[in-house]
């Protein structure tokens, strides 16, 4: 029995050590393969026209982010204030910048925290602003044997992936690792 326990500990100890760099790398790869295109496509729908469209969000951006407020404003952006512009512009930029940071592994923990906040706000907007609460299939339910609800099921997996990156960092093959290796000798005590 001791040999079995020793073999188990040896094999899975090596797997655990390998997993420290591999698990976050795989999480970033899954994010790139599954969610990067989703967020960038969503961000593109929010850009305004022309060269400075990133500073002048589309009317669709306001409709997506502030659906009830935009409706109350008569679907006229002139009836909204600087606060609404700032939130919509920041949200649009976040859909491009934060996913890119995650994929390349730059300030990964902060980018993952930002994405957690973004997905939380996105989910609340979908539920309350767009009426998702009225549709049980959109909200979903845990432990119901149906794994395809938009909010509780899918976004739980998104959050698990993002929390993994917050806890583990970027892992192997990341800008964070390169920066850490370059800064470590300079930060070491003399």
C-alpha positions as CSV (number, residue, x, y, z in Angstrom):
1,X,0.0,0.0,0.0
2,X,2.9,2.3,0.7
3,X,4.1,1.9,-2.8
4,X,0.7,2.9,-4.2
5,X,0.6,6.0,-2.0
6,X,4.2,6.9,-2.9
7,X,3.5,6.4,-6.7
8,X,0.3,8.5,-6.4
9,X,2.1,11.3,-4.5
10,X,5.0,11.3,-7.0
11,X,2.9,11.3,-10.1
12,X,0.3,13.8,-8.9
13,X,3.0,16.0,-7.2
14,X,4.6,16.4,-10.7
15,X,1.2,17.1,-12.2
16,X,0.5,19.7,-9.6
17,X,3.8,21.5,-10.2
18,X,3.3,21.4,-14.0
19,X,-0.3,22.7,-13.4
20,X,1.0,25.9,-11.8
21,X,2.1,27.3,-15.2
22,X,-0.1,25.2,-17.4
23,X,-3.5,25.7,-15.9
24,X,-3.5,29.5,-16.3
25,X,-2.0,29.2,-19.8
26,X,-4.9,26.8,-20.7
27,X,-7.4,29.2,-19.1
28,X,-6.1,32.0,-21.3
29,X,-6.2,29.8,-24.4
30,X,-9.8,28.8,-23.7
31,X,-10.6,32.5,-23.1
32,X,-9.0,33.4,-26.5
33,X,-10.8,30.5,-28.3
34,X,-14.2,31.0,-26.8
35,X,-14.7,34.6,-25.5
36,X,-12.2,36.9,-27.2
37,X,-14.2,37.0,-30.5
38,X,-17.4,37.4,-28.5
39,X,-16.2,40.5,-26.6
40,X,-14.5,42.1,-29.6
41,X,-17.5,41.6,-31.8
42,X,-19.7,43.1,-29.1
43,X,-17.2,46.0,-28.8
44,X,-17.3,46.7,-32.5
45,X,-21.1,47.2,-32.4
46,X,-20.5,50.0,-29.9
47,X,-18.0,52.0,-31.9
48,X,-19.2,55.2,-33.6
49,X,-18.4,56.2,-37.1
50,X,-15.1,57.5,-38.4
51,X,-11.6,57.6,-37.1
52,X,-12.6,58.8,-33.7
53,X,-15.5,56.3,-33.3
54,X,-13.8,55.0,-30.2
55,X,-14.6,58.4,-28.6
56,X,-18.1,58.7,-30.0
57,X,-20.1,55.5,-29.2
58,X,-22.9,54.4,-31.5
59,X,-26.5,54.8,-30.5
60,X,-26.6,51.0,-30.2
61,X,-24.0,51.2,-27.5
62,X,-26.3,53.3,-25.4
63,X,-29.2,50.9,-26.1
64,X,-27.1,47.9,-25.0
65,X,-25.6,49.5,-21.8
66,X,-28.4,51.8,-20.7
67,X,-31.6,50.3,-22.3
68,X,-34.2,51.8,-20.0
69,X,-32.5,55.1,-19.6
70,X,-31.9,55.4,-23.3
71,X,-35.6,54.6,-23.9
72,X,-36.6,57.2,-21.4
73,X,-34.4,59.7,-23.3
74,X,-36.3,59.1,-26.4
75,X,-33.4,57.2,-28.0
76,X,-31.6,60.5,-28.4
77,X,-28.0,60.6,-27.1
78,X,-28.2,64.4,-26.8
79,X,-30.6,63.8,-23.9
80,X,-28.0,61.9,-21.9
81,X,-25.1,63.4,-19.9
82,X,-21.4,63.0,-19.7
83,X,-21.8,60.2,-17.2
84,X,-23.6,58.0,-19.7
85,X,-21.0,58.8,-22.4
86,X,-18.1,58.0,-20.0
87,X,-19.7,54.7,-18.9
88,X,-20.5,53.6,-22.5
89,X,-17.0,54.7,-23.8
90,X,-15.2,52.9,-20.9
91,X,-17.3,49.8,-21.4
92,X,-16.5,49.8,-25.1
93,X,-12.8,50.2,-24.5
94,X,-13.0,47.5,-21.8
95,X,-14.4,45.0,-24.3
96,X,-11.2,45.4,-26.4
97,X,-8.5,46.1,-23.9
98,X,-9.2,43.7,-21.0
99,X,-9.6,40.6,-23.3
100,X,-6.4,41.5,-25.1
101,X,-4.6,41.8,-21.8
102,X,-5.8,38.4,-20.7
103,X,-4.8,36.7,-23.9
104,X,-1.3,38.0,-24.0
105,X,-1.0,37.7,-20.2
106,X,-0.3,41.3,-19.3
107,X,-1.3,42.4,-15.8
108,X,-3.4,39.3,-15.9
109,X,-4.8,39.3,-12.4
110,X,-6.0,42.9,-12.7
111,X,-7.4,42.3,-16.2
112,X,-9.3,39.2,-14.9
113,X,-10.7,41.2,-12.0
114,X,-11.8,43.9,-14.5
115,X,-13.5,41.2,-16.6
116,X,-15.2,39.8,-13.5
117,X,-16.6,43.3,-12.9
118,X,-17.5,43.7,-16.5
119,X,-19.3,40.3,-16.8
120,X,-21.2,41.0,-13.5
121,X,-22.4,44.4,-14.9
122,X,-23.2,42.8,-18.3
123,X,-25.2,40.1,-16.5
124,X,-27.1,42.5,-14.4
125,X,-27.9,44.7,-17.4
126,X,-29.1,41.6,-19.3
127,X,-31.3,40.6,-16.4
128,X,-32.7,44.0,-15.3
129,X,-32.2,46.3,-18.2
130,X,-33.1,43.9,-21.0
131,X,-35.7,42.0,-19.1
132,X,-33.9,38.7,-18.8
133,X,-35.5,38.0,-15.4
134,X,-38.8,37.6,-17.2
135,X,-37.4,34.7,-19.2
136,X,-36.5,31.6,-17.2
137,X,-34.5,30.1,-20.1
138,X,-32.3,33.2,-20.1
139,X,-31.7,33.3,-16.4
140,X,-31.5,29.6,-16.0
141,X,-31.2,27.7,-12.8
142,X,-28.4,25.6,-11.2
143,X,-28.9,21.9,-10.5
144,X,-31.7,21.7,-13.1
145,X,-30.0,19.2,-15.6
146,X,-30.1,21.9,-18.4
147,X,-26.7,23.4,-18.8
148,X,-27.3,26.0,-21.5
149,X,-28.9,29.0,-19.8
150,X,-27.2,32.3,-20.8
151,X,-26.7,33.8,-17.3
152,X,-26.4,31.3,-14.5
153,X,-24.9,28.5,-16.5
154,X,-22.7,30.0,-19.1
155,X,-21.4,32.9,-17.1
156,X,-20.6,30.7,-14.2
157,X,-18.0,29.0,-16.4
158,X,-16.7,32.4,-17.5
159,X,-16.3,33.4,-13.9
160,X,-14.6,30.2,-13.0
161,X,-12.1,30.8,-15.8
162,X,-11.5,34.4,-14.7
163,X,-11.2,33.5,-11.0
164,X,-8.6,30.9,-12.0
165,X,-6.6,33.7,-13.6
166,X,-6.9,36.0,-10.6
167,X,-5.6,33.2,-8.3
168,X,-3.0,31.6,-10.5
169,X,-1.9,34.6,-12.6
170,X,-0.9,34.4,-16.3
171,X,1.1,31.2,-16.2
172,X,3.6,30.2,-18.8
173,X,4.1,32.1,-22.1
174,X,2.9,35.4,-20.8
175,X,4.1,39.0,-20.8
176,X,3.7,38.9,-17.0
177,X,6.3,36.2,-16.8
178,X,8.7,38.1,-19.1
179,X,8.3,41.3,-17.0
180,X,8.7,39.3,-13.7
181,X,12.0,37.7,-15.0
182,X,13.3,41.1,-16.1
183,X,12.3,42.9,-12.9
184,X,13.3,40.2,-10.4
185,X,17.1,40.8,-10.5
186,X,16.6,44.5,-10.1
187,X,14.3,44.1,-7.2
188,X,16.5,41.6,-5.4
189,X,18.1,42.9,-2.2
190,X,21.8,43.8,-2.6
